[in-house]
């Protein structure tokens, strides 16, 4: 690997570790000539994926654009960068597993919002305000109302008693361990 500082054509690997749920390898390298250190990432090359924008333009899928939007939405919220990178990796995996050469930007946006909502509600509303391009404050208020309704539905479902017996490692609605025989204690 060529040194980005002095251009020397060789470097030595000091450390390698998987990143992004094992989708890439991060390597710390050192140049034997200038002795400066730098980081490289190795990722499997995926077939090209084109994104169809709202105006009909097509451009290559770029995961860094999704991450940049999430970082803007995060602002100063206490969301670890690793969590955002994992979210981007999951969205990319879902989109690529569709097996299509093209995907709409609206699908990508919906996948991001679906995952961001459970991660941080404030970041979700910020992202939604950019993505959905609300015309006024009423649009934001409606989105917050949808968010609250979804949260209430999820809470109601969480509190319901399961109809099927639980397995060994499952917990019931009171947070107690199941016995694996279907009986409640």
Secondary structure, DSSP 8 states (H G I E B T S, - for coil): ---TTT--S--EEEEEEEETTTTEEEEEEE-TTT--EEEEEEE------EEE-TTS-EEE--HHHHHHHHHHHHTTSS--HHHHHHHHHHHHHHHHHT--SEEEHHHHHHHHHHHHHHH-HHHHHHHHHHHTT-SSHHHHHHHHHHHHHHHHHHHHHHHS--SS---TT-B-TTS-B--SSS---
